[in-house]
Amino acid sequence: MKTFLERVHKQPNSKKAKILTVARKIFGEYGFHGATTRMIAKESGIDVSTLYYHWGEKAYLYEAVVLDVNEDLKKKFFEIEKIIHGLPLAQRMELSIDIITDYLFEHPEITNVILSRYFVKIRHQASQDIHVPEYISNIAYSMGLSKKRKPVSQQFKMQVLAIMNTIHTFVSGTNSFCGSLNINKKDYIALAKETLRFILIPAFTNPQSKGD
C-alpha cells in the first residue's frame, strides 16, 4: 500500500504536491516558527483556505515536510549503498562523504528542516501516521561501521550521528562560513568536502574504531 506522500508525489502537478514543494522551501528557510501559512499560500499562488483544505493546520504540513525530506535522504543513502558496496572502508567513506555532501548542498532545505526538527520545539503531537523513518542503522551498516544491519550498537548509531551532524553543520553554515573565510560558495564546498574527508576517514578507518 502506498504511503500518503507516495500518493502525493504520484501527482506532482496537483495543488497538494505543489504546496508541499513550496512548504519545504519556506520551512527550510524560516523554520517552523518563522514560516507562516500565509507565506506558503502566497508562494504557492493560492489562498490560505485552500492550503488548509489540502493540508490542514500548519503543524501537520510541517510534519509532512519533515517526513518528506527524511524519505528523500533515505532514498539517497540506498543509492549510495549500491555504489559503495564491497569497496574498502576508506573508499566507501570517501565516496559517501562526497556524494551526500554534494546532495545536501544542492538541497539545503533538507539539512535546515532536519536541524530545526532537532532543536526547535513545537506545541504539536505528531499523528501516528507521520513519523521520521529510522535509517541510522542502515547507514552504519552500509558504511562498514557495523558488520550487522540489525541490531546496530548505540555506539555506531552515535558515530553515524556525528558524521551526519558534521556535514549538516557545514551545509547550514554556508553563508556565514563563506563570509568568515572570504571565499565563494564553490570553493567553500570543495574545502568542506576536503575537511570532512580529513576529519572523518582517519577517525573511522583507525583499527581502534572497529568492533561489533
Secondary structure, DSSP 8 states (H G I E B T S, - for coil): ---HHHHHHTSTTSHHHHHHHHHHHHHHHHHHHH--HHHHHHHHTS-HHHHHHHH-SHHHHHHHHHHHHHHHHHHHHHHHHHHHTTS-HHHHHHHHHHHHHHHHHH-HHHHHHHHHHHH---S----TT------HHHHHHHTTS-S-SSS--HHHHHHHHHHHHHHHHHHHTHHHHHHHHT--HHHHHHHHHHHHHHHHHHHHHSGGG---
